[in-house]
Amino acid sequence: MKPYTDSNWNTLITQLPNPHFLQTTEWAQVKAKYSWEPMPFVWYEGNDIVAAAMILKRALPIRGFSARLSVLYAPKGPLMDWENESLRERVLGDFQVFAKKQGAIFLKLDPDVVLGRGIPEKEDEFARRASAQRSNLIEEETASSQEHAPRRIKSVGEKWQESLSKRGWRYSDDQIQFRNTVLVDLTEAEDDILMRMKSKTRYNIRLAGRKGVAMRVGTSADWEMLYKIYAETSVRDGFAIRDENYYKTVWQTFSESENPSCEPLIAEVDGEPVAAIFVFYFAERAYYVYGMSTTNHRNKMPTYLLQWEAMKRAKERGCVAYDLWGAPEVFDESDSMWGVFRFKQGLGGEVVRTLGAWDYAPNPLWYGLYTNIIPRVLDMMRSRGKKRTRQVTSDE
């Protein structure tokens, strides 16, 4: 595990399996403006780089304590061949040594290691085990009825879970990114992509066109307007967002770059913006990260047209997949994402279930204190954030 100091980090990670825009220099630059220190590392085999991780470090100065405390996070990292068992063990071991040397309360990672595809017909076995793990209820399965059952080959994701658990990592209560998502395959012809969608979705896309919904690519001049619509959306749908400067930092950083990059797509009716999405592009994948809409002209289905136009633009850029950025943790109506998921499901993508975030805590005492106190602090901050956002919408 060696620090990487060259300026071609983005080019480097595109040559590794499963590169992600949250591992890019641009994302690190954004987080650096909000008290995170980017720390890029690589792993060599001979002269070849075989793994990489952009680790973000945040120092936590605590009055009255001389302890050097911090938290570490490798968003969507590490990047490597996940099937390489010896490399996996080496990387995880190096992560643990590094976390101890940094005085970290924990090191969090959430690589896109796939556990399964499609909606599980029954309760996700991993979710059940993770819940049991948090309650210290996992027991060795010794049922004699299974002794002579055919041996099932473990998936790569299951092998990662096993390695993490044996090494003392724990499934995190704080899942920063969505564990599950929906991916649309863009390698086929446009007509074939449309035919994978649900008939109602195709109808709504065409309806939007007939009703006069038009799409345009936004510019920095639109950012203030887009944030206000985003604030309106968050108040209406009950989710917390950050302040305007944060999103402007993200949008500006990525819009000024070529790879990765981002662009806002805006749906208008008679020149009035009624919906928008921000799409990020990196390493042959497009990501739908932020979505927003007003209540005006919702019956004209502008959000459906936006998603279709985004897929076409991504395909033109050479992207092979369109990530719809999030699917439920539990696939039933009890999950808060169920309504949004039904919309995404209609776009013809495939559900991909991944490993999720895992924490390694060198000091269990500090980790226990942190995980008990921080959720309360975050709840308080989200409450204040919602009040601030409501103020933005009421000032219009």
C-alpha atoms as one frame of an Amber mdcrd trajectory, in Angstrom:
protein
   0.000   0.000   0.000   1.844   3.072  -1.258   0.803   6.732  -1.606   0.206
   7.812  -5.194   1.498  11.247  -6.102   1.192  11.404  -9.900  -1.439  13.693
 -11.419  -2.981  10.995 -13.648  -5.077   9.353 -10.937  -8.269   9.315 -13.027
  -6.508   7.678 -15.961  -4.997   5.137 -13.610  -8.270   4.020 -12.060  -9.996
   3.671 -15.436  -7.493   0.881 -16.113  -8.641  -1.038 -13.024 -11.869  -3.051
 -12.711 -15.071  -1.194 -11.799 -13.871   2.438 -11.653 -16.342   4.811 -10.014
 -16.735   8.594 -10.138 -16.673   8.748  -6.315 -13.065   7.567  -6.513 -11.975
  10.364  -8.848  -9.773  13.370  -8.177 -12.789  15.641  -8.715 -14.806  14.017
  -5.942 -11.788  14.240  -3.668 -11.480  17.958  -4.507 -15.105  18.495  -3.513
 -14.681  16.708  -0.195 -11.405  18.563   0.466 -13.425  21.780   0.654 -15.503
  20.225   3.440 -12.789  19.164   5.901 -11.808  15.865   4.266  -8.197  15.095
   3.342  -7.839  13.012   0.147  -5.263  10.209   0.424  -4.762   8.171  -2.791
  -3.069   4.772  -2.443  -2.107   1.973  -4.811  -0.985  -1.649  -4.543   1.698
  -3.120  -6.783   2.489  -6.575  -8.058   5.929  -6.191  -9.574   5.764  -3.029
 -11.628   2.023  -3.250 -12.194  -0.608  -1.405 -10.160  -3.285  -3.970  -9.286
  -5.461  -2.040  -6.818  -6.196   1.544  -5.814  -8.255   3.452  -3.276  -8.889
   7.147  -2.728  -9.251   7.304   1.043 -10.836  10.368   2.606  -9.710  11.332
   6.107 -11.477  13.645   8.490  -9.756  14.647  11.715 -11.915  14.891  14.826
 -10.322  17.229  17.367 -12.063  16.607  20.674 -11.551  19.013  23.556 -10.012
  17.486  26.634  -8.581  14.482  24.782  -5.031  14.118  23.543  -5.994  11.162
  21.362  -5.371  11.678  17.648  -8.800  10.704  16.295 -10.129  10.580  12.757
 -12.568   8.758  10.504 -11.584   7.230   7.167 -13.771   6.450   4.179 -13.003
   4.943   0.762 -16.216   5.661  -1.198 -16.877   2.842  -3.695 -13.371   1.569
  -3.077 -11.087  -0.251  -3.258 -10.837  -0.711  -7.031  -9.383  -4.121  -7.870
 -10.107  -7.579  -9.193 -12.606  -8.673  -6.558 -12.147 -12.349  -7.423  -8.447
 -12.247  -6.546  -8.489 -13.762  -3.063  -4.848 -13.152  -2.172  -5.089  -9.525
  -3.279  -8.302  -9.075  -1.300  -6.658 -10.333   1.879  -3.619  -8.164   1.281
  -5.671  -5.009   0.702  -7.921  -5.578   3.721  -4.892  -6.266   5.904  -3.198
  -3.066   4.732  -6.399  -1.099   5.376  -6.464  -2.331   8.965  -2.815  -1.470
   9.626  -3.346   1.960   8.078  -6.451   2.640  10.180  -4.546   1.868  13.367
  -1.612   4.097  12.406  -3.976   6.968  11.594  -5.706   6.778  14.958  -8.992
   6.152  13.157 -12.229   5.527  14.973 -13.127   3.481  11.918 -12.309   2.952
   8.263 -15.379   2.538   6.061 -15.414   0.966   2.624 -18.295   0.155   0.287
 -17.015  -1.379  -2.963 -19.563  -2.337  -5.613 -19.011  -6.047  -4.996 -22.131
  -7.753  -6.352 -24.097 -10.042  -4.039 -26.957 -10.730  -6.401 -29.031  -9.476
  -9.298 -32.763  -8.992  -9.500 -35.317  -8.672  -6.717 -34.950 -11.526  -4.232
 -38.026 -13.719  -4.001 -37.645 -13.929  -0.254 -35.948 -11.838   2.403 -32.414
 -10.952   1.403 -30.259 -13.448   3.281 -27.471 -10.915   3.699 -29.817  -8.341
   5.203 -30.996 -10.970   7.679 -27.463 -11.906   8.630 -26.363  -8.278   8.873
 -29.240  -7.539  11.220 -28.324 -10.541  13.329 -24.699  -9.459  13.357 -25.605
  -6.057  14.750 -27.381  -7.854  17.590 -24.554 -10.380  18.072 -26.930 -13.173
  17.226 -25.091 -14.908  14.379 -24.567 -18.568  15.258 -22.802 -21.345  13.381
 -25.233 -23.261  11.163 -24.947 -26.893  12.189 -28.247 -28.389  11.143 -27.626
 -32.054  10.457 -30.159 -31.968   7.632 -27.707 -29.877   5.621 -24.687 -32.122
   6.101 -25.272 -34.052   2.916 -26.774 -31.225   0.853 -25.064 -30.394  -2.457
 -22.236 -27.926  -1.894 -23.119 -24.488  -3.272 -20.377 -22.376  -4.790 -20.012
 -19.102  -2.927 -20.330 -15.870  -4.889 -17.561 -13.271  -4.896 -19.722 -11.079
  -2.679 -20.188 -13.875  -0.147 -16.447 -14.485  -0.064 -15.898 -10.770   0.641
 -18.446 -10.916   3.473 -16.686 -13.915   4.918 -13.272 -12.249   4.748 -14.545
  -9.019   6.270 -16.322 -10.801   9.119 -13.333 -13.006   9.940 -11.094  -9.947
  10.048 -13.360  -8.111  12.487 -15.095  -5.750  10.078 -18.779  -5.128  10.700
 -21.684  -4.260   8.456 -22.206  -0.544   9.019 -25.356   1.002  10.433 -24.347
   4.115   8.494 -24.739   3.288   4.792 -23.474   6.463   3.100 -24.254   5.269
  -0.429 -27.151   3.135  -1.585 -26.327  -0.541  -1.145 -28.553  -1.502  -4.063
 -29.161   0.161  -7.403 -30.751  -0.290 -10.831 -28.555  -0.497 -13.946 -29.811
   0.037 -17.492 -27.819  -1.731 -20.205 -26.976   0.789 -22.945 -25.121  -1.571
 -25.268 -28.212  -2.451 -27.299 -29.964  -0.348 -29.940 -32.268   2.442 -28.744
 -35.376   0.559 -29.878 -34.300  -2.471 -27.849 -33.675  -0.316 -24.778 -37.173
   1.121 -25.143 -38.702  -2.330 -25.520 -37.175  -3.426 -22.196 -39.133  -0.675
 -20.470 -42.609  -1.227 -19.157 -45.324  -0.305 -21.626 -46.630   2.428 -19.316
 -43.165   4.004 -19.184 -42.865   4.023 -22.974 -46.332   5.563 -23.164 -45.378
   8.325 -20.724 -42.180   9.131 -22.654 -44.189   9.582 -25.843 -46.923  11.467
 -23.984 -44.376  14.015 -22.748 -43.286  14.661 -26.314 -46.862  15.063 -27.531
 -47.700  17.433 -24.663 -44.902  19.833 -25.568 -42.268  18.891 -22.995 -38.828
  19.874 -24.308 -35.380  19.030 -22.934 -32.337  21.274 -22.907 -28.867  21.019
 -21.425 -28.419  23.446 -18.559 -25.491  25.733 -17.769 -24.039  27.336 -14.660
 -26.571  30.143 -15.114 -29.275  27.611 -14.174 -27.732  26.417 -10.919 -29.532
  28.823  -8.610 -32.864  27.969 -10.194 -32.105  24.242 -10.051 -31.208  24.371
  -6.381 -34.515  26.055  -5.595 -36.382  23.300  -7.434 -34.278  20.714  -5.592
 -35.149  22.391  -2.286 -38.827  22.348  -3.241 -38.558  18.654  -4.071 -36.874
  17.813  -0.769 -39.550  19.630   1.253 -42.339  17.970  -0.723 -40.859  14.461
  -0.539 -39.422  14.708   2.971 -35.694  14.156   2.460 -32.811  16.313   3.695
 -30.374  18.095   1.384 -27.257  20.188   1.891 -26.889  23.922   1.423 -26.687
  25.544  -1.988 -22.923  26.120  -1.889 -22.251  22.403  -1.532 -24.159  21.491
  -4.689 -22.654  24.380  -6.605 -19.231  23.082  -5.606 -20.070  19.592  -6.884
 -21.658  20.811 -10.103 -18.914  23.291 -10.912 -16.091  20.859 -10.154 -17.473
  18.160 -12.430 -18.832  20.407 -15.172 -15.371  21.933 -15.625 -13.843  18.497
 -16.105 -13.958  16.211 -19.137 -13.580  12.795 -17.539 -15.371  12.659 -15.176
 -17.980  15.246 -16.056 -21.575  16.151 -15.312 -24.402  18.076 -16.902 -27.898
  19.190 -15.899 -30.750  18.169 -18.187 -33.797  20.413 -17.841 -37.359  19.666
 -18.933 -39.441  22.711 -19.878 -43.015  23.406 -20.886 -43.411  26.621 -22.857
 -40.021  27.761 -21.554 -40.868  27.045 -17.894 -38.490  24.614 -16.103 -40.588
  21.866 -14.550 -38.060  19.090 -13.847 -34.326  18.424 -14.038 -31.688  15.800
 -13.401 -27.912  15.927 -12.993 -26.092  13.162 -14.848 -22.456  12.280 -14.112
 -20.219  10.481 -16.601 -17.099   8.457 -15.942 -15.399   5.424 -17.454 -18.217
   4.313 -19.772 -20.913   4.672 -17.120 -23.490   7.399 -16.563 -25.031   8.098
 -13.139 -28.353   9.776 -12.400 -27.453  11.368  -9.074 -29.762  14.334  -8.421
 -33.378  14.679  -9.519 -35.807  17.534  -8.949 -39.228  18.673 -10.118 -41.993
  21.178  -9.509 -45.675  20.327  -9.203 -46.438  22.192 -12.418 -47.295  20.125
 -15.487 -46.633  16.837 -13.708 -49.418  15.270 -15.776 -47.229  15.820 -18.854
 -44.665  13.338 -17.505 -41.473  15.424 -17.861 -39.390  13.117 -15.651 -39.938
  10.185 -18.008 -38.709  12.164 -20.981 -35.653  13.344 -19.042 -34.583   9.804
 -18.209 -34.923   8.664 -21.808 -32.987  11.662 -23.099 -30.294  11.023 -20.479
 -29.920   7.425 -21.650 -29.582   8.501 -25.272 -26.978  11.145 -24.412 -25.055
   8.640 -22.291 -25.099   6.138 -25.131 -23.794   8.788 -27.539 -20.894   9.406
 -25.133 -19.948   5.736 -25.292 -21.432   4.721 -21.949 -22.419   1.067 -21.653
 -24.509   1.408 -18.479 -26.817   3.972 -16.883 -26.903   3.840 -13.084 -30.239
   4.976 -11.659 -28.562   5.550  -8.275 -30.435   3.659  -5.655 -32.883   0.861
  -4.967 -34.595  -0.181  -1.734 -32.806  -1.959   1.079 -35.925  -4.082   1.521
 -37.925  -4.819  -1.601 -41.459  -4.167  -0.424 -43.758  -1.212   0.184 -42.397
  -0.678   3.707 -39.198   0.791   2.256 -39.181   4.590   1.879 -37.717   4.243
  -1.609 -40.471   1.992  -2.917 -42.321   4.650  -4.918 -39.158   5.943  -6.573
 -38.060   2.384  -7.214 -41.260   1.558  -9.078 -40.524   4.493 -11.374 -36.951
   3.275 -11.936 -38.137  -0.279 -12.422 -40.268   0.870 -15.331 -37.155   2.091
 -17.154 -36.108  -1.469 -17.890 -33.021  -1.761 -15.700 -31.740  -4.643 -13.630
 -31.581  -4.556  -9.839 -28.010  -5.024  -8.609 -27.502  -5.817  -4.912 -24.058
  -5.107  -3.509 -21.944  -5.615  -0.427 -22.801  -2.291   1.200 -20.625  -0.369
   3.648 -18.454  -2.147   6.218 -16.484  -0.592   9.069 -13.206  -1.618  10.632
 -12.863  -0.162  14.131  -9.366  -0.389  15.680 -10.744   0.913  18.989 -14.153
  -0.588  19.833 -14.668   1.863  22.710 -14.338   4.951  20.519 -16.383   3.289
  17.798 -19.187   2.549  20.254 -19.203   6.131  21.507 -19.120   7.510  17.972
 -21.916   5.315  16.627 -24.119   6.166  19.603 -23.573   9.930  19.547 -23.175
  10.766  15.863 -26.634   9.542  14.747 -28.205  11.958  17.232 -26.007  14.784
  15.970 -26.862  13.931  12.366 -30.582  13.832  13.156 -30.291  17.282  14.702
 -28.335  18.559  11.674 -30.880  17.080   9.262 -33.688  18.730  11.189 -31.923
  22.085  10.962 -31.193  21.435   7.299 -34.858  20.787   6.553 -35.821  24.026
   8.287 -33.204  25.905   6.257 -34.449  24.296   3.055 -38.049  25.209   3.839
 -36.845  28.778   4.315 -35.312  28.701   0.816 -38.614  27.650  -0.708 -40.627
  30.153   1.324 -38.381  33.029   0.220 -39.442  32.661  -3.419
